[in-house]
Amino acid sequence: MKNEVLRIIRDENPTTDAHREWLVTNGLGGFASATVSGEIARRYHGFLIAALPAPLGRVVLLNDLDCEIERADGSVVSLREVGRFTGFELSMGLPRWHWEIDDLTLERSVLMPARHNLVHITFRLIGAEHGVRLRLRPFISFRQLEASVDRPLADTYRLIVQGRYYEVYQGPDLPTLRMIIAGCDGSTFTTDGGLRNEHLYRTEAERGYEARGYVWSPGYFTAELQPDCAVTLIAGTEDWYTMSSLTPEKARRFEIERRTRLVAMAEPEIRSGLGGELVLAADSFIITPVGRIADIARAHAEGNEVRTVIAGYHWFTDWGRDTMISLEGLMLATGRIEEARWVLRTFADYVRDGLIPNMFPEGDTEGLYHTADATLWFFHAVARYLAQCPDMARLEKLVPILHEIVHHHIEGCKFGIRADPQDGLLTQGAEGYQLTWMDAKVGDWVVTPRRGKAVEINALWYNALCLLADWLRAAGHPEADDIAARAERVRRSFNRRFWYDKGGYLYDIVDGENGDDPSFRPNQIIAVSLDHPVLDEERWHRVVDLVRERLVTPVGLRSLAPGEPDYKPRYFGDLRARDAAYHQGTVWAWLIGPFIDAWIRTHPDDKAGARGFLSGFEAHLGEAAIGSISEIFDAEPPFTPRGCVAQAWSVAEVLRCLLKTAR
């Protein structure tokens, strides 16, 4: 496995392709990313996006790195303009590029040492007999990740030089970018007055955002690149001691060893092929939230660590719902049990008034709690953790918290989340809030109004009640039977209220703002897929078969069936157009997980058929973020990937189902 090249991509005309991207992460939420062809096309692209404490959050520092070659005749040519791109590959999830220029083959690789805001950009000659002189020009723009490309943190930069150490500085409350050249002796730096270039971010223009911004360069490094000696630009916000200690050779060796261990820790059935690639992809989402210093200090004082899950790259932070859905695939299937325990502990500490956070905004230390389903997925995640690791000590600490959560839901939480005393079903909704995963708004227009009793919320509510009753009963708690009776009432009410007899499937919403909603959506599959399915067994096959017929695609499930009045086959255009299509047909990869659970429940002898529903994802690993799985796709062929190029629950659910169908 150590030397296996997991994914190779070549393109005859790569400069025109802005739809395939590479991504390297640092375990803190920071990353490096651009198009495979080298274009910086998004506001989120760059060679160093550092994850920093609040209030900054993630900051784009090193936007780009231009490489020029000094020829023997003294002429200088740009690698991008003159070099012929011949290949891109991922080896153990790490990217490498090759260009041919004159009679030389030049390789570039990018690596970010784990848990450090550092990037190593390394150049080496392949099969050459003579050296070449490189010019490396960094382009810089200190800008918060979500800020418009024309809104840097400050307008002026200072370059500070101490021997071979170079620092770019903007102010006392802003990070310092440090740079050093490692490799062959004799590197120099030439200042040329500071070059200020206007850059067009092509993908931002397509998405309807400000697309032009300035980047600044203080000058360029010059270094002799020899056949037996690589040249590396090291850039970061770490102190000079750390940057100097992590030499490129050591950093690469440590990272390859770390990734090799990750694959070896995973369950045997997913250590190679598509599974092996996704084990490495999963690692990019599991982070230490560096901005939440109080959490880290408290955890360290207790002898623990803090872990959470970045929901997707490039723009998501950690979301409670996504974390709980992803926990089994990202951590339990990959053998990262201790980190799963830390995640559950982290979110248990954040329970407020019966809810876990929906999300932590960029650069903030406090969570937002406007969600009706994340807390119910928390029960599901705890159950999956206990199934893998019978940790009775952890359960003993969690049960009082889970018990309190259920009582809050019975009595009423914020945002109208409460159990209806008439039928026991869970209702939710508050003006201006999007409380379920499928809520979407365009301005004041609610695209998918879901205030009321949502089908998946009540499937999760029943599952949570059943799980809690079991845990209370095991602990000899006197309220176990009462919770079990409440669950049974929910089950009866659910089957009476949610069955849409005319269509032979489940309503998406009952008692909604517009009455009962018969739109054919994938949320109903969760009534069959969970550990405790709320739907009566005699109706399982009907729902599963219809969902397969109307919603299943090679890369996940449509969010609305074709033929429905609001169905939209493509997700594209500006923000308003995209939001209008987000849940109106657009395919979501993560939903393949609940569908396969339901398929195996109704077809227990058809593991091969279940695995067939995952076949489209292998080809997808050569699209969007190479080696990962996108958030969403168009609803019709060719199922173009959209949204985040790498999404945690997409990777997690495919990985989990690869393991489940292998067994």
N, C-alpha and C positions, 0 to 999 in steps of 0.2 A: 504493500500500500504506500510505503514511504516515497517511492519514486514514481508512483502512478500519475500520469497526466490525466486529469479528470475531464477536461473539456478543452477542445481545440476549435478555434473559429478562424477562418481565413476569408478574406473578401477581396475580390478583384478591384473594386472601386470603393474603398472604405470611407473616403472623405465625404460622400454624400449620405452616409447612414448615421442619423442621429438617434436611432431607435434602439440601438444596442449599447449598453453601458457596462462599465466595470465598477466594482465596489470593494473597497477594503475598509475594515472597521477596526476600532481600537479597544473595544470592551468597556468604553466609558460613554458611548453615544456619539463620539466623534468618528470621522470617516474621511476617506479620500474617494473621489469618484469623478468620472467624465465619460464621454462616449468612447467606444472602442477605437474609433478613428482618431481620437485625440481632441475633438472639439469640446470646448467649454460652452455647453448649450443651455444649461439651466443656472438659475441663481444658486442652486444647491451644489453645483460642480466646483471642484477645486482639489488641490493636492494636499491641503491640510485644513480640515474643518475641525477645530478643537472644541472639546466639551469642557466648559469652564463653570465655576460656581456662579450662583445667582448674584446679581440680576442679569448677567450677560447671557448665560446659556451657551448654545453652540455658536461659534463665530468662525466665519470664513476668513482665513488669514493668507494662505498661499494659493492664489487663484490658479496660476498656471506656471509652467516652466518651459521656456523656449530653448531649444537646442540647436546650435550652429556648429558647423565643421570648418576649421581652417585648413584649406588645401595647401599642398606643398608650394604652389605658385603664389601663395599669399591671399588668394581669394577666399571669401567667407560665404558659405551657402547654408540655408536653413534646411534642417532635416525634414520639416513638414513640407516644404515647397519642392525640394529636389529629391529627397529620399523616396524610395519605392517601398511602400508598406507590404510586407510579405507574410505576416502572420501574427496572430494573437492567441495566447493560450492561458489556461489556468492550470497550475500545478499545485496540488494540495490547496486549492482555493486561492492561490496567489497569482496575480497577473504578470505576464511577460509579453513584450512586443518585439518584433524584428523588422528592421529596415535594411535595405541595400542601398548603398550610396558609393558611386565609383566602383572600386573593387573590394569594398568592405561590407561586412554584415554587422550591424550594430544592434545590440539588445538593450532594452530598458525594462526594469522591474520596479515594482512598488511594494513596500512593506510598512506596516504600522506595528511596532512592538506593543504587545498586550498591556492594557492599563496605563498607557502613556500617551500624552498628546505630542506624538512624534511621527514623522514620516521619513522613510529612507527611499530615495529615488536613485537607483543604481544603473549605471551604464557600463557595458562590457563589450569587447570585440569577440566575435565568433569566427574561429578558423582563420584569423588574420596573421600575416607574417610581419607587419609593421604597424606602428602606432599612429595615432591621429590626435590632433589638438581640438579639444571641445571648448565651446563657449556655452555656458548655462546662465540664462537670464531669468530670474524670478520676477513674476508679476504679482503684485500685492494689492489687497483692498480689505481693510479691516471692516467687516460688516457682519451684523447678526444674521443668522441663517435665514430667518423669515423676512428680513428687511428687503425692501425694493432694491434693485441693483444700483440705483442712483442715490442710495442713502447710506454712505459709509458712516462709521462711528465718529470719525473726525476727518478734517480736510487736509491736514498736513502730517508729514512723516519725518522722523529724524533717523538717520543712519549713524550708529555708534560702532566704531571699529577698535578692537583690542587684539592686536596680533592677527591671528587667523580666525578670530571669532567676530561675527557680525550680528548686530542687533538692530531691528527696526522697531521704533518706539513712537507711540502717539500721545501718551499721557499717563498720569499716575493711576488712574482708575481703569486703564485698558491693558490688555495683555501685551507682552513683548514677544516678538517673533525672533527667534535665534536661528542662525544658519551657520553651517560649517561644511567644508569639503573634506571628505575622507577618501584615501586611496593613494595614488602615486604622489610622490613629493613634487613640490614646485608649483602648487596652485596659486593663483593670484586673483585679485578682485579689482576691476576697473570701474570707477564711478564716472558717469557721463552726464551729471547734472540732474538726473532723475527724469526718466521717460514716462510720460503720461499718455496712455492710449485709451481711446474709446472702444469698448467691446460690445458686440451685439450678441445677446443670449437668445439664440434662435427659438428654442423651445418655449421660452417665456413669451415671446411674441405670438407664437401659435396658441398659447393658453390665455392670451388677452391681458398680460401683465406688462409693466414697464420693462423694456428689453434692452435699453442702452445704459451703460454705466462705465465709469472710468476706472482703470487699473493703473498702478504705479510701479515702476521699476527703479531701484537705486543704481543699477549697473549690472555687470555680468562677471561671473566667475570664469576663469580660464584654467584648464587642467590638461595634462598629458595623459591620454588614455592609451595604455599599452596592452598587447595581447595577453599578458600574464598579470595584469593589475587593473581591477575595476575602479571606477570613480563614482562616488556616492555623494549626493547633496543630502545632508541631514538638516531638517527643519522642524522646529517645535517650540513649545512654550515651557518646556521643562528647564530646570537649572542646568548650568554648563557641566556640572559634575555628572549628572545623569546622562546628558547627551554624549559626553565623551566616553563614558563607561560602556555604553551600549554600542560597540563598534558594529559596522554593517555585517561582518562575518558572524559575530556572536549573536546579534539580533536575528539573523536569518536562521542560524542553527537552533536557537531557542524556540523560534516560532514554528519551524518544521517539526521539532520534537513535540511541542505543545499540540499541534494539530494531529500528529500521529497518535498521541495519547487519546485525543478526543475520539478519533475513529475507533481505537481499540476499546474504549470504554463503552461504546454503543452496543446494543444487542447484536449478536452475530449475524442475524438476517439482514441487517441494514448497514453493514460495514463496507460494502462495495457497490459499484454501479450507481444507479440513481440514488439509492439509499446513502452511499458513502458521500456523494456530492451534497446531499441535503443535510447530513450530519455536520459538515463544514459550514454550510449555509446557515444552519440553526445557530451556530456559535455567534454570528454577527448580531443577533438580537438580544443576547443575554448580557446585560451590562451592570456595572456598578454606577448608580446615579450620582456622579461626582458633585453635582450641584447641591444635593441635600446633605450638607455637612453635618447637621444635627443627627440625622438618621445614622450616618456612618459612625459618628462618635459614640452614640448610644450602643450600636451593635458591637463595636470593637470593645467597649467597656464590659459587655456581656460575653465576650469571646466568640462573637458571631460576625458574619459579614452581611452586607446588604446587596441584594440582587433584584433586578426588575427586568422587564422586557420592553424593548423599543418596538412599537407596533409596526413600523415600516420605515423604509428609507426611500426618499430623503427627508421628509418633513414631519413625520409623526414623532411624538415623544412616547412615554409609557402610558398605556391605557389599561384600566382595570379589566374591562371585558376581554380585550385581546390577550392580555396576560393569562387570564384564567382558562380561556379556550386553548391557548398555546402550550400551557405548562406540560401536559402529558407528552406531546410530540417533541417539544424543544428540549425537555430536561429528563423526563422519565424514560423515554425510549432511548435516549442517548447516554443513559447511565449517570446523569448529573443530579443524583438524588439530593445531595447536600444543598445544592443551589436551589432546587425546588423547595426544600424546607425553608431556606432563607427567604424566598419569594413569598411563600405563604405567611411567614412571620412578619415580613415587611408590611403586607397589606392588612394583616390582622391588627397591627399597631395603628393603622390609619382608619379603622372603622369609626364612623361618627353617626350617631342617631340611626343606627341600623343599616348603614350603607358603606361600601368601600368606594374609593375615588373612581370616578369615571376616567379622569386623566390628570396629568401634571403638566400645566402649560410650560412652554419653553421659557427657561430662565426663572422659574418660580419654585418655591419650596413647599407650597401648599397645594393640595389637590382640589379638584372640582368634583362635586358629588352628584351631578345631574345625570343619573342613569338609573333605570329600573331593572336592568338585567345583569349588570356586572356582579352584583352581590350574590345573585342566585347562581351564576357561573362559579363563584367562589366555593359554594358547596360541592359542585361537580368536581372542581380541581382538588379539593381536599379528599374527596372519595377516591379519585384516581391515584392520588399520592399514597393513600393508605392501602389501596389494593396492591401497589408495588412495594410498599415499605410499611409493614404493620407497626407504626410508630405510636404506641399507646401513650407515651409521655407527651408527644405533640398533640394528640387527640384530646387528652385530658385538659390541656391548656386552651384548645380551640373550642371545645364544646360549649363552655359558658358564653363565649362570644357569639357562636352560631345560634345558641338558644336565645340570646338577647336580640339578635337580628330578626329572628322569626317573630318574636313578640312585638318588635317595632313595626313589622309589616302587618301584623294583625291589627294593631292599634292605629297605625297610620304613620307613614314617614313623610318627609318633604315631597314636594312636587306631585301631590295627589296619589302617591303610592300607598295602597292599602288593600286589605282583604275586604271584599264586599260582604257585609253581615248577612245579606240575603241568600247568597249562594256559595260563599267562601272563596270565590275566584278573585284573582288579583287584578286590580284596575290601576291605571296610572295616567298622568297627563297634567301638564301645567302650561299656561300660556307662555310662549316664547322659548320653551325648552324641548329638546329632542332627546327623549329618554330611552328609546329602544335603538337597536343597531340599525334599523331600517328607516328611521326618521330622516327626512331631508326637507330643507326649505330653500326657496329662491326668493330673497328679499322677504316680503311679508306673505308670500305664497307658500303654503305648506304642500309640498309635492306629494308626499306620502303621509297623510294624516293618520296617526295611530293612537291617538288618545282614546282610552277605553280599555277593554280587556283583550290583550294581544295573545295570539295562539301560543307563541314560543315562550312568552313570559309565564303563562299558566302551566305549560309543560315543565318549565324550570321550577316553578313554585311547588308543584306536586312532587317533583324529584327531590327538592330540598326538604320538604316536610317528611317524606319517607326516609331519607338519609338521617335526618335529625332524630326521628322516632327510633331508628335502629341504634344510633349512638347513645341516646338517652337510656334505652332499654338495656344496652350492654353495661351501662354505668349504674344500673339500678335506680334510675331517676323516676320519681313518682309521676312525672308529667308525660312519660313516654306514650302511654295509651291515649291521652288526650290529643297529642300531636298526630298519632296514627289515625285517630278518628277524624281529625280535621282533614288529613290527607285523603281519606276515603270520601269525605263529603266533596272535596275539590274534584276527585275523579268522577263522581256521579254527575256533578254539575257540568264539568267539562264536556263529557260525552253527550249530555242533553243539549247544551247550548252551542257547542262549536260544530257539530256535524251538520254540513250543508247537504241535505238529503237530495235536492234537485241535481247537484253536481256529483255527489258521491265523494266528497272530500271535505276538508275543514275550512271554515271561515278563517280569514286572517285576523279580523277584529270582530268582536261582538260588543254591543252596547257602546259603540263609538259615536263620535260627533255626528256622523251621517248614518247611524244605525249599524247593521251588521254588514261587513264587507266580504263579499264572496270572491274577491280577486284571487287568482290562482298563483300563490307565492310559495317559496321554499320553506318558509318558517314552520309550516305544518309538519315537515319531516322530523322536527325535533320532538314531536309528540310520540314518535316511535323509537327514536335513536338513543334516548338517555337510559341510564341504568334502571330507572323505574319509569317505564313508558305509561303515560296517562291515558292514551287512547285505548279503547277496548280492542282486544286481540283480533276479533273477527273483522275489524276494519283495517288492520295493518296492511294487508296485501293490496287492497284497493288504493290506498294513499301512496304506497311505495311505487306501484305500477304506474299510476298517473304522473307522479313526479318524474319517474324515469322517462316516460313518453314525452312530457311537455317541457321539462326543465333541464335535464342532464345534457351536458356538452362534453367534449373531450378535456376541458380545462375547468370544470366546476359546474355549478348550477345557475341558471338564469334567475334573476330576482323577480321576474314577472313573466308569465307565459305568453308566447306569441298568440296573437288574436285578441288579447285583452285591449280595451280601448286606449290605455295609456302606454302601451308597449313601445319601446324605442330600441331599435336594433344596434345603434352605435352610440358610443360615449366619446364625444369630441367637442371642440369649439371652446368658447370662453367659459368663465366660471358659471354663468347662469345656464348655459346650454348643458354643461357637464352635470351640474347638480340636478337638472331636470331629468337626466337619464340615469342617475347614479343607482337608483333602485327600481327602475322601470324596464327591466329586461337585462341590464348589464350583468354579465356573469361574474360570480364571486367564487374564487378558487377554494376558500376554506369550507364552503358548504358541501364539498365532496366528502368530507369527513363524516358529518351526521348522516349523509345519504348512504355511505358504505356501512355504517353501523346499522342502519335500518334494513339495508339489503341483506346483510348477514343474519340479522334477527329473523327475517322472513324467508331467507334461503340459506340455512345453516350449512348445507353441503356444497355451496357454490362459492368457495373462496377464490377459485380461478376467475369466475365471472366478476366477482367484486374487484379483483385486482385489475381486470380489464378496464375499469372505469378510471384508472390512474395512468393509462398508457399515453395520453396526450401530453403529460407533463414532462416526459423525457425530452421530447423535441423542443418544448418551451424553454428548457434550460439554455438553449442557444439564442434566446431572444431577450429583450429588455435587459435586466441585470444578469449578465452571463453567470450561470451557476446557481441562480436563485429563482423564486417564483413570484410573479406579480400579484398585486392586490386584486385587480379586476381585468375583464376582457370584454370586447364587443360581444353582443348576443348572437351574432350570425357569423358564418365563415367569412374570412379566415380566422375569426376569433382573435383579433388584434389585441395584444396586451396594452392595458391602460393603467392610470393611477400610479401608485407607488410601484417602483420597479422591483422592490424586494419587500415582501410582507410576511410578518411573523406567523400569523395564523394560517396563511397559505402553505408555507414551508412545513409548519408543525403538523397540520392535518394530513398532508400527503405523506409525510414521514411516518406518522402514527399508523396510517392505513397500510403503508407498505409493510410495516411490521405485523399488523393484525392479519393481513391477507396471506403473509408468508407462513403464519402459524395455523 
